[in-house]
Amino acid sequence: MTGAGLPNGASSRHNSGLPSAESLRDVLSPLAAITNERDALYMEILTKPEEISDIAFGFMGSKALFAALHHNVFTHLSGDAMTAAELSRACGLHTDRCNTLLTALAGLGLVSVDDGKFANSPAAEAFLVKGAKYDFGDYLRLQVDRQMYRLLDQIDLALSDDLPEDATSSYADWFSDAEEARIYSESQHAGSLGPARGLAKSIDLSGARHLVDVGGGTGAFSITLCKAFPNLKATVVEFPNVAALGERYVAEAGLSERISYIHENAIEAKWPTGVDVVLMSYLFSGVDGELHKNLIARAFDGLAPGGQILIHDFIVEADRTGPKNAALWQLQHTAFTPRARSLDAGWLADALSAAGFKDVSVEPMIPGMTMLARGVKPA
Ligand SMILES: C[S@@+](CC[C@H](N)C(=O)[O-])C[C@H]1O[C@@H](n2cnc3c(N)ncnc32)[C@H](O)[C@@H]1O
């Protein structure tokens, strides 16, 4: 196994300039910390019916986790083991139902049980207690459970291209609802700060003056990079409901003079030209796959000679062996963007080279989840 959790020989083909996943791992999101074993990243070929059952019933486990988060179970258990009766009073649940939920959590290993008292597992204590340094409970509870999993109900019809008129069939559709855009974007902002800090520590943009952040959300990457590189300014291209929120984050960071928004669909908007960096983080996974080459070409045209493109997204290995979480997130996006395409490292490296970029690299970023592709426009 390589340090990045990739199978030997299967890691990315180019290696120019970007850090290894090892150097990023410490500063990336907690998701990275808990998915860094090879077996957790790449699916084994199954032989037993129980293994199929584990996949089929996995959704029950997901819902047990989300229900516990909704009722603040891990936060109440923090530091103190409790009986079901004690916890039921703290959470406002009926004792029998609290006991059933705690038993399911114990079956999953999220809590331990000893002499009738339930306690947080070390992972629950570190990552699911409100206010804990690495708490990502709200991201799971809001974006994954309330939004993403509901959209997954559309997957069968999305796959056969039969989504009804009133279904959510693109980010544009989805985020025309301001409240949906807010819930999603706030969770995403929190989730992207870790990877953004990792990128800022691992890449030297001190010579860059202008970055265009296409589909940049509420600016987690632009804000972090502008803080790290005082000479940098950024333009974020985003849908109006997201851009309005992003401007608030930018103002809170004291960066309104250096980060501005274009409030438009990035596919239709004009992007600034003569820039030093074009960043597209999680944009490719949520647009029609037919547009990928066009987005790369537009980035090439907009960059000054010597400028670079950065594409961060769910990307699988060229041979499609995984990683499984990247592959599953791609499928998830298909549920609300039926024309989305499963992006692989080989295709992307070839497409960047064909567009004229040199020093092309595609490297793991959040291990088991995302990769970062990079290319430089020849001077
Ligand atoms: C998963 S979020 C990522 C946000 C940010 N790039 C990051 O990495 O934190 C995907 C973002 O792409 C934006 N997006 C998707 N399609 C877009 C389009 N056609 N025009 C503008 N923004 C788009 C969405 O609004 C959303 O904010």
The ligand as a MOL file (V3000), in Angstrom:
LIG
                    3D

  0  0  0     0  0            999 V3000
M  V30 BEGIN CTAB
M  V30 COUNTS 27 29 0 0 0
M  V30 BEGIN ATOM
M  V30 1 C -19.8810 20.9520 -3.6060 0
M  V30 2 S -20.0450 22.6720 -3.8160 0 CHG=1
M  V30 3 C -18.3600 23.1910 -3.7810 0
M  V30 4 C -18.1520 24.6150 -3.4230 0
M  V30 5 C -16.6810 25.0470 -3.4360 0
M  V30 6 N -16.1150 24.9730 -4.7650 0
M  V30 7 C -15.8920 24.1740 -2.4990 0
M  V30 8 O -15.0940 23.3370 -2.9410 0
M  V30 9 O -16.0810 24.3260 -1.2930 0 CHG=-1
M  V30 10 C -20.4100 22.7950 -5.5360 0
M  V30 11 C -20.6880 24.2190 -5.9170 0
M  V30 12 O -20.7200 24.3240 -7.3220 0
M  V30 13 C -21.6900 25.2940 -7.6200 0
M  V30 14 N -22.1190 25.1320 -8.9960 0
M  V30 15 C -22.5260 23.9880 -9.5950 0
M  V30 16 N -22.8740 24.2460 -10.8780 0
M  V30 17 C -22.6640 25.5750 -11.0690 0
M  V30 18 C -22.8550 26.4330 -12.1650 0
M  V30 19 N -23.3180 25.9740 -13.3260 0
M  V30 20 N -22.5680 27.7440 -12.0150 0
M  V30 21 C -22.1110 28.2230 -10.8310 0
M  V30 22 N -21.9100 27.4360 -9.7410 0
M  V30 23 C -22.1900 26.1330 -9.8800 0
M  V30 24 C -22.8000 25.0290 -6.6350 0
M  V30 25 O -23.6620 26.1340 -6.4970 0
M  V30 26 C -22.0100 24.7330 -5.3820 0
M  V30 27 O -21.8160 25.8720 -4.5960 0
M  V30 END ATOM
M  V30 BEGIN BOND
M  V30 1 1 1 2
M  V30 2 1 2 3
M  V30 3 1 2 10
M  V30 4 1 3 4
M  V30 5 1 4 5
M  V30 6 1 5 6
M  V30 7 1 5 7
M  V30 8 2 7 8
M  V30 9 1 7 9
M  V30 10 1 10 11
M  V30 11 1 11 12
M  V30 12 1 11 26
M  V30 13 1 12 13
M  V30 14 1 13 14
M  V30 15 1 13 24
M  V30 16 1 14 15
M  V30 17 1 14 23
M  V30 18 2 15 16
M  V30 19 1 16 17
M  V30 20 1 17 18
M  V30 21 2 17 23
M  V30 22 1 18 19
M  V30 23 2 18 20
M  V30 24 1 20 21
M  V30 25 2 21 22
M  V30 26 1 22 23
M  V30 27 1 24 25
M  V30 28 1 24 26
M  V30 29 1 26 27
M  V30 END BOND
M  V30 END CTAB
M  END
